[in-house]
Amino acid sequence: STKNLVVVLTPELLSRSWCAGEIVTAWKNGIATLPLVCDGFEPLSDEAQKLIPTLWTPHQKVQLASYGVEMDDVNAAYGW
């Protein structure tokens, strides 16, 4: 069973919907996340965080939703 999730924060992280799926799943299950900040990653403003779903296609959003990952969950889980 997973006890911790290391999230490698790269500039590309936000454009990868499956990364969001993993992060949200950990968040929903009370698994501690440890952010590992890499060169080039910029912390998100609240406004930028709200724009994350605009980076994904409708198909990607449907795939995430089929696993119980909703956009509101993404915003909540990305609040490091």
Secondary structure, DSSP 8 states (H G I E B T S, - for coil): ---EEEEEE-TTGGG-HHHHHHHHHHHHTT-EEEEEE-TT-----HHHHHTGGGGS-HHHHHHHHHTT--HHHHHHHT--
